[in-house]
Amino acid sequence: MLNHSSGGTIGSYSLNARCAAGSATIDVRNNTGGSLSEAIVIQFALVKAVNAQAARRKARP
C-alpha cells in the first residue's frame, strides 16, 4: 500500500509497488507533461500473506 503524503504536487505522481521474494520495488511516475524535480514523501505499508492451501500441499509426503 502506497500513499503520496506530502511534498510536490499531490496527484501529479502515480505510485506502483512490485513485490518479490524478500524484496519490493516502488515505481514513481510523473503524470504531468512537464519536468518535475520535487522531493515527495511516500508512506507505505507492507502486508505479508500466506497461501495456506499451497503450504498444506507441500507438507504432504
N, C-alpha and C positions, 0 to 999 in steps of 0.2 A: 504494500500500500504506500503510495507516494502522494505528497502534497507540496505544492509551491506555496510556502507560507509567507514569505516577505522578500524584499529586495527586488529590484527590477519592476517591470510592468506585469501585474497579475493577469493571466490569460494569454500572454504572449509566448508562452512556452508549453510544449507537450512533454510529458514525462512518461517513460515506459521502463518497466523492470523486467529483466530476464534472469531467471534462476537456473543454476546448475548444481551438481553435487558439490557442496561445500563452498559455493561462491555465488555472487549475484552481480549483475551489471545494470547500471542506471543510465538510460539514454535521455538526453535533453535535446529537444528540437525547437528551433526558432520558428514560430508560426507567422511572423510578420515578413514583409517584403524587404525591410531594411536590415542593416547590420546592428546587432545588439551586443554590447560588451558589458553587461551589468552583472554584478555579483548577486546571485539568487540564493535563497535559503530554502533547502528541501528538507521536509520532515518525512521520515519513513518508519515503517514497522515491518518486522519480519514475522511471518506466521509459518510454523512448522506443521506439516500434515503427514500422516502415515496412512498408507493403503493397507488396512488390516487384512483384507481378503488376500492380497498378494503375499503378505507376511506369513499367513497360515499355510498357503500352498507351498512356500519354500521350506517350512519347518517339517512337513510330512516326509517320511522316508520313501 
